Amino acid sequence: MAYEQKFVSEYILDFIEHLEVEGGRMPRTAENYEFYLNRFVEFAGDITPDQITSELIRKYRLWLNRLKNERGEELAMITQAYHLIALRGFLKYFSRRDIPSLSPDKIELPKTHRKQVTFLHYDEVGRLLEQVDTNEESGLRDRAILELLFSSGLRVSELVNLNRDHINTKRREFMVRGKGQKDRPVFISQAAADWVEQYLAMRQDTLAPLFISYSRNVEANTSGDYRRLTARSIQRMINKYARLAGITKHVSPHTMRHSFATDLLMNGADLRSVQSMLGHSNISTTQIYTHVTDAHLKDVYEKFHSER
C-alpha cells in the first residue's frame, strides 16, 4: 500500500484526530498524547517513521530519565511511562496504516510501583458529610455531590458534565458516558437522590448543569455553560471538608470512587460487577482493590472460621 512519506511531526495531528474520532478518547486524553508526542519530536528532531529504531527508543528513554521539569525535578517513573504509552499508540497507528516504522511491541514500559489505594472507611465518610452546612444553597450542593460520589463511583469528570435532565432521582439510575465514550448505567442511593432533589428544589435558575458555581468571579459567556462547576472546584471543596473532619489522609474526588468500590467489595460484591459499575474496560484495573480487601479477608476468617 502506497503512503505519503512525511516527518513524524506531520503525522501527530492525524493521530490525535484519530484518537478522538475513531478511538473514542476524551479530548483531555488526546491533548496529553499530543504533549507527549511533541516531546518525542523535541528529542528526535525531524525524522520519518521508518527512522524510529530500537536504539533511538533506548536513547529516548535515557533522555526522559534525565529530563527535569520546570521545578528542576526528575520525571516520575509513571510520567515516563505515559510518554512511552503515547509513543507506542503512535506506532500502532503507523502499523494499522501500513506505514513502515518500528513495531509497537518493541517498546517495553518501565515497571512502576502500584499506587497505594486511598479510601475512606464508612465512619470517615460520615464525618465528612457532617461538616457540610446545608442551610445554604452551596452547602446543599456540596452535600449532594458528596453523597452522589460515594453512592455511585462516578469519576469527577463524569459528574461535572451531568445536566439536570441526565439524572433520574425517582428510579435512582441513569446512563453516563465515561472513558472511551462508553455508556454505562449508574445507580445512586436513596440518600443521594434525596439530597439532589433538595438542592434542585432550592435552585432559582434554569441553567442546564446539575451542579453550578456560586463564585462571584465567574464571568458570563454566550455558551450558557459558564456556571458549570469544575473538577478543580470539587477537589477544593472535598479538601476543605476533609480538613474540617480531621481526616489526615489525602482526600480527592477519586478517593470517593475508591471508597465506593472498596465498600462494595468488602460487603460481598464480585469483582466483575464492580468493574462494570466503575466503567473499567479491563478487569486488571479493578484488581487494584483486591490489595485493599485482602486485609478484610483475614477479619472474615477470624470471625467465621471455626477453630480446631
N, C-alpha and C positions, 0 to 999 in steps of 0.2 A: 504494500500500500504506500503510495507516494505521500510525502509530508513536506511541509514547508520548513526549511532549516532556519531556525530563529535562535536568538540568545535565550538562555534560561529566564532572564528578567522579563522577556516579552511574553512568556507563557503564564506568568503569575496571575495576571488579571483574568485570563481564560479559566484558569484553575479555580480561582476564587468564585467566579460566576458559576462554575460547575458545582462547587460545594453548596452554594445556596439554592440553585435551581434543581439540579439532579440529585445532589446528595442530601438535600433537606436540612442542611446545617443552619443553625441560628446565625444571624448577622454578626453577633459578637464573636462567635467561634471562627467565622470566616475572616474577621478582622485580625484575630490573633494569628491565624495561619499566615496571613499576608505579612504581618510583622516578622514572624519567624523566618519566612522565606526571603524577605528582603535582607534580613541579617545574613543569611547564607550567601546571597549575592554580594553583600558587602565584603564577605570573606573571600569568595571565589572569583569575583570580578565577572567580566563579560565572557562567559563560556557557553557553549552549546550543550544540550542534554547528553550527547554522546561523549562529552569530555568529563562527565561525572564518573569517577572511578572509586574503587575501594580505598585507594591510597589518599585520594582527595578527602574522602569522608573521615579517614583516620586523622588527617591533619585538621579538619574542621572540628572534630571532637576535642582535640587538644587545644585548639583556639578557643572554643567555648569554655573549656575547663579553666582557662587562664583569663577569660574576659571578666571585666569589672563593671558593675552597674554604676548609676550616677552617684551612688553613695560610697563608691570605692570598694564595694563588697563583691566577692566572687559569686557567680550564679549558683543557686542551689541545684542539687542533682536533679530534682524533679523539673526545674525550669530547663535544664539542659535536655532532659528527656522530651519536653514539649517541642523544642526546636527540631529534634530528630523525628518525632512523630509527624510533624508537619512535612518534613522533607520526605519521609517515607510515603506519605499520602500523595505527594507531588510525583514521586517516581511511579506509584501505582497508576496515576493519571496518564503518565507517559506510556506505560506498558499497555493500558487499555486502548490507547490510540495508535499503537504500533510505532511510537516514536523511539528510536534507539537510545537507550540510556542504561544506567546501572539497574540491576534487579532490586526491587524494594526489599527482598528477603536478605540482601547483603547488609542492611542496616540493623544492627542489634542495639536495643535500648539499654541504657545503663541500669543496673539494679538499684532500686530506691527502697529505702526503709518504708514499710507500711505505716501510714499515719495512724496515731492513736485516735480512736473514735471517741469524741467527747459528747456525752449525752447527759440529760438531766433526769434524776430519779423523780418518781411521781410526786414526792413531797416537795422537791425543789421547784417543780412546775407550779405547784400550789402556792408556794411562797412568791414566785414571780408574778402570778396573777393577782395576788393580794396587794401588790404595790400600785396597781392602776386605780386612779381616781376616776370613777365612771360617772361623776356628776357633770363632767364637761364632755362636749361632743368629741373632742380629740381623745379623751380617755375612753369613751365608748368605742371609738375606732381602734385604739390600741388593744383593748381587751378582745375585741372581735378578731383582730389579726393574730394575737397570741393563741386564742382558742382554735382558730382555723388552722394555723401552722401545726399545732400539736395533734389535732384530731385528724388531719388529712395527709400530712407528709409532703405537702406542696413545696416545690422549690420557690425561693423568693422571687425569681424571675417570672414564674408562673402566676404567683399571687398578685404581683403588681400589674400584670396585664389583664386581670379579671375586670369585667364590666358588671354592672348591676344585673343585666339580663343574662349573664352567664351562669349564675348560681341559683339553684332551686332549694330554698330553705325548707319547703314542705316535704319534698321527697328526700332531702338531705343527701343528694348526689347530683353530680353534674360532670360534664366532659371537659377536659383540659388538654391543651396542645403543648406537649413538652419538647424535650430534646429530639432532634431529628424530625421535627414536625409530626411526631406521632401522637395520636389522640389516645387518652386512657380515661376510664371512669374514676372519679374521686368521690369518696364518701366522707361525711362530716358528722360529728356528734350532735346530739340534741342541744347541748350547751352552746356549741359553736353556732348552730343555726339561730338559737335564741338571741345571742349577742349581736350577730349580724343584723337580725331583724330590728333589734332595739336601736342599733346605730343608724340604720337606714331610715327608721321612723323619725329620728331627730333631725336628719338632713333636710335643709330647706332648699337645696339646689336641685337642678335637673341634670347635672353632669353625668356622663356615662360611666366613668371609672368607679369601681366598687369602693376603693379607698382613695381619699384625696388629702392633699396637704392643707394645713391651716396656717402656714407660714406667711407672714406679711411680705416676704421678699419674693414671693412667686409672681412672675410677670405674665400677664395675659398674652396669648398669641392666637392666631387665627385657626389653629387646629382644633380648638375646643378640648384638648387633652392636657392643657397647661397645668392643671392642678392634680394630675395623677401622682400619687405618692411614689417615690423612688425606692429602689432596693437599699440605697445608702441611708435614706431616712429611716427605714425599718431597722437597719443594723444599729443606728444610733439609739433608736427607741428601745430596742432589746437590751443594749448595753446599759442604758440608764436604769431600767427596772431590775436587771441582774445585780447591779451595784447596790441599789436600794434594798434588795432582798438579801444582801450579804453573801452572794454566790461568788466565790473567788475564781472559779474556772472560767475560761473564755467562752462566752455565750454568743452565738450568732444565729441568724435565721436557719442556717444549715444544722446547727445544734438541735433545733426543734425538730427538724426532719430526722436526724439521728435518734432523737428521743422517741419519736413516733415509731420508727422501725424496731428499736430495741424493746419498747414496751409491748409491741405485738409479739415478737419472738419469745420474750420472757413469759408471756401469757399463753403460749402454745401454738401460735400461728406457724404454718410451714413456710419454708424459705421461698418457694415458688410463688406463693400468694403475696408475700411481702415484696418480692421482685416486681410483680405486676402492679401493686399499689404504688410503688415508688417510681415506676416507669423506667426501670433499668432494662436495657436491651440484652445485657449479658448477666447471667447468674453469678459470675465471679465478682461483679461489682457489689452485689448484695451480700456476698460471703464475708465481707469485712465485719459484719455484725456478729458472725459466729464467734469471733475472738472475744467479743464482749459478753455474749451469752454463755460461752463455755464455763465461765466462773459461776454462772447461775446454776449450771447443771450439777455442780458439787453440792449446792444448797438443796437441790431437789433430791439428790442421792441421800444426803444426811437425813432429810426429813421423811422420806418414804421407803427407803430400803431397810428391810429387817436385818438386824444383826444376828449372827450365828455364833 
